[in-house]
Structure formats: structure tokens, C-alpha cells
Amino acid sequence: MKEIITIFIVGVLVISGLGAVASPVDKHIRIEQSKTIMFSDPIINEKGRYITIQLDEATSELREVGKPTIPVVTEVFVFPSGTIIEEVEVLFSGIKTEVLSKPILPARKSVPLSTAIRFVSELKENKEVYESTGLYPEKQWSYKVVSGMKNTEDVVYVSIQTNPVQYEPANNKIFIATSADIKISYVKSPNVVTFEDEYDLLIVAPEDFSEKLQPLIEHKNSHGVRTILKTTEEIYNEYSEGRDDPEKIKLCIYNMKETYNISYVLLVGGRIGQRWEWYIPERVVSNDDRWEAGYASDLYYADIYKNNKTEFEDWDSNGNGIFAEWTNFVDGRDIIDYVPDVAVGRLACRYGFEVDIMVDKIITYESSACDPSWFKKMICVAGDTFVPGINGDHSGVPEGEIECDHAASFLEPLGFDIEKLYTSDGSFSGPSDVTSSISDGAGFVLFSGHGNPATWGNHPPEDDNFTTGLQLRHMQQLKNKEKLPIVIVGGCHNSQFNVTFLNFIKGILEEGKAYFDEHFWHKTWVPECWSWWPTRKSGGGFIAAIGCTGLGYGDFGYDTLKHRGGWIDGRFFDCYGNQSIDILGDVHSQAITDYINIIGGENSRQLDRKTIEEWALLGDPSLKIGGYS
């Protein structure tokens, strides 16, 4: 009652012109937001000695290896930055019970997207779970609150995971909810942060490249993208408290966000020629999946805040100097926020001429709207990613083609023509099919298959043979001139920008002839990686490429769409086509954020963590997709 009287008095003062000291404006007012989710009856199908359960409303599945595969419905709520989430409640109703004729299908291990690895993913039950009379999952719902950005705006995400289906394995019984009522109680922050000066884009580059970047800075400013350049030499002098060069750069990004509210960071530089040294260093994460001990992650530079949106996120929560450390013991791993706070892209330039090429490409691409005659085309290149002889996959489903069809479904409503190069119908039979198609121009290209730093390709249906799509030696055949696509490549190591010819020499010196039996075929000795080579190519190629810096992963059959690479590659096109995001770095960052919010597992499942860590943008994050009108 006192609060109502106070608000009434302040209202009178404001109306009478005496409201300049209206203290209730600074009060936190509790607000509630509610939503009811209705769940349809689950679809139950037999699959051999198991059954599968699907739910129309499902946004993902619980896919813990060896444990039952259960549909999940996740609701994501977005609030302004500074919002304080006080309480989340979920109440389920209409619980029904059904006895199953067979146990629920357990989740398989995901399969590496590499033809060099013969890995058979077998169905195995976790006996502890399948013999239990307890419910799986144990909790009917959970939630997390993360801070990030959406279309350059700082926001707070509340991700609520509901499990409307719970399973009692020992009795082969499921409990199904009909609906769930969600209530979120929160308060808005009364403080509005203002900045004396603001910039949109921070370019980080060595002094050697600074003069070459001036035309790009002028171009960006002319289109309202306020741009500032910081050289690595300046950063290393100013941020001596950083433990190494990557941390010094990240501290600079953090400070520039705090001071100038930047939204985009363009890292200009890769290795210095073929040397071990760097213009812009990589951050190698310590996530050993038994195939590789670590890999480069530029997400490190994008995730600058912990979830409180003030504290610096150093990716070393246990303080032992090992970054993004994963162990099978929770206490030994780094617990990381991961949500991008700025959009980061890298031009992995090793030489000055590459900077010249990229500056010219970006300016030309953005200076006017791309011609719809070529831009409104998407090229899909794919085949059967997992096959019987290599992976033991007898699903009969061409995973790469399924992924491409899914991604294309987000662009077709926008009027895009879809050109499909598939092994299943012979339209993709070799490199000439790909180079010919790209040379005609396209707005987007999606490759879904297998790769390494020098090669990409996929299999014909149910065939262990490999159809090569593009190798480095084919890149010069791309004659698309200024009709440049944004390329998403699903496969292993296609975006491994840390390769160098010195790896060849090192391999021979350390391993001798044994090097040619194994590591030579990893192609880490090529001078530049598959994604970057055509991006920095003159006279055509790509305007940008997104792919894995390390070993990618996928799943058999239609499960390929449910998490890992198949999910995040498709999500890029959802963000552009369905969520109407048209700045390249925002699309890339939102896909990662959506993975964290919807799929989750970044701090509890090793391969979910790897999926977002290794998904790198080689291109300008502030790029206006389709150019400026």
C-alpha cells in the first residue's frame, strides 16, 4: 500500500513539473511473464529391437551416449541487458502413462567427419540407466540464464528446457505431460548505459597492414559502420597484464567494448608467411577428443564476458594457465560462458597482397546491392556422409543431402533458386561440377561432407568410394569474379587456418618415413587452408567461409540434423532466412548462441563444446549480406 501511495505522489509531482527527483524511477519493479506450452501426443515407432519417440514440438533431444533418446522442448526468452531474473517456475499438468513394447533407442556416439578415420558407431546401452526404476531424465525441467547479444543489442537469454516425456526404463514405461505453464519473475535495470563515443567495428591488425586497411576503414565509415583500428604493436604495449598475446588482444577487445560499445571485431592476420610466428595469434583450446589434442578457436575472442556481463571471461576458470580445458572430471574442466558478446571474424592474411585482395573484395561486394540474378541462388553440394564399409551406417539416408535440403528450406521462401549437386542423382560427380556451378555466381554455397585442410568431398550412396568436390588445386578454376558466395562447409579441418608447410619438414624430422604412413595425409602441411585459399583469391572464389578448425562430427541418418555440425550449419540459414539477420557476423554469432540455448551441453558434453569452439568465420563480421542498397 505504501508503494502505491508513493507512486501516486510521484505521478502528481511529475505532472506538476516537479518530478526531476522522482526516486521511484530507480526502484526495481518485479514483473512476471507467463507462457503455456501444449504438448501433442508422442509419435512412437519401432526401430529394430528398440522404439523411438518423437514430439512435434521438440526442439532437440537428450542424446547422452548409451542413454535413452528423449525429445526435449526448449523455450528461449529474450530480455534487455541488465534484466535480473529472480525466479523461474514450470508447472506440468495432464500427466499420462503408457507402457512401451520395447526399450527406447539409446544414443550413439557421433562420428568424425573424416574419411581418414574408420569409426563404427555402435548401439550400446548404459546398463545403469536401462536397469533403473528411476525416471530418465530425472528432472522434468531446467533453465539457464546467459548474457549475449542479438542484432548488436546486448541482451539476457533465459533458456528453459522442458522434458514432457520421462522414461522409467526397468518397467519400460513413459510419463507424458499434456502442458506446461512457465512463469518468469524478473526486474528491469533502471540504469541505461551511455557512451561518450561509440564505434561499431574494431579492426585488429599488425602495423604492417594498417596502411592497406585505410580504404576499408573509409568505406565502412561511409556506410555508417563506425570503425577504429588498433595495431597489435599498440595492444602488446598497452596490455602487459595479459598472460600471452591472445589474452592481451582479448583484454583490448573487452576494454573497447566497455569504452566504445563495439559490436564487431575483425582480426586481420594469420601466420606470418609459412613461419610459426603469427600476425594475429590463434588461441588453441585444450579439448582432447582422442583424435586431436587441441585446435584453434576464434570464439575465444568473441566471448569476453562471464554471465554477469561485467567480469572478464578468460576461458581459464580454474586458473591453471590451460585455456578451455576439458577433462572427464567436472572439477578439472574450465567452466565457460561461451556466448558471443561481440561478433568476430578473421581475415587470415599471411601476406600484404592478401590484405589488398580482401579490402577490394569487401568494398566491391558491399558498395551496391548484389544482382539478384546471381545472389538469389544457393548451391548445395553433398552426398552420403556415412557409409557401411567405413562407419557401419546402414540407414540408407544420404546425410549430407538431408542437411542441404534442410538448410535450403530457409532460403526458398525468400525467392532463392536452389541448385543441388548431389551424388545420389549424379549431378555431383567430381570437381568440374562444383567449379562450373560456382563460376556462374551464387549468394550462398553449402558443402556437407568430409574434408581436411586441402580437400572436400563426399560419398555416393552407400558407397565407400570418395567423390572429390574441391581441392586447393581446383580453386583457380573458380571464375565467378565479383559474384561471390558466403560458404558454409561441413567437414573436418577445412578452416584450419594454422597450417604451414613447416609441418611437412617437422613431420619428416620427427617421424621419418613413418610420417608418410599417417600424418602426411592430414594435409596440415599445405600453405593455406581450404576455406581461406578461395576467400583471399582474386578474380572469384568466396567472400567469406565458415567451417571447422578441427575435427567435425555428425550422426547417422536423420539424426544428422539434431545436433553437432548438421545442426549448426543449418542454423546459419535459419538465422538469415527465418530470423532475418543480414549482417554476416550477427548470423554466425546467433547460430552459436542458439546452439548454446537450444542444444546446450557446452559445459557438460565434450563434443557440443567442440562444435561451437571450432566453428570459425573467415571473413568480415560486419559484412552486409547482399551489399548495401
Buried (B, 14 or more C-beta within 10 A) or exposed (E): EEEEEBEEEBEEBEEEEEBEEBEBEEEEEEEEEEEEBEBEEBEBEEEEEBBBBBBEBBBBBBBBBBBBBBBBBBBBBEBEBBBBBEEBBBEBEEEEEBEBEBBBBBBBBBBBBBBBBEBBBEEEBBEEBBEBEEBBBEEBBBBBBBBBBBBBEBBBBBBBBBBBBBBBBEEBBBBBBBEBEBBBBBBBBEEEEEEEEEBBBBBBBBEBBBEBBEBBBEBBBEBEBBBBBBBBEBBBEBBEEBEEBBBBBBBBBBBBBBEBBBBBBBBBBBBBEBEEEBBBBBBBBBBEBEBBEBBBBBBBBBBBBBBEBEEEBBBBBEEEEBBBBBBEEEEEBBBBBBBBBBBBBBBBBBBEEBBBBBBBBBBBBBEEEBEEEBBBBBBBBBBBBBBBEBBBBEBEBBBBBBBBBBBBBBBEEEEBBBBBBBBBEEBBBEBEBBBEBBBBBBBBBBBBBBBBBBBBBBBBBBBEEBBBBBBBEBBBBBBBEBBBBBBBBBBBBBBBBBBBBBBBEBBBEEBEEEBEEEBBEBBBBBBBBBBBBBBBBEEBBBBBBBBBBBBBBBBBBEBBBBBBBBBBBBBBBBBBBBBEBBBBBBBBBBBBBBBBBBBBBBBEBBBBBBBBBBBBBBBBBBBBBBBBE
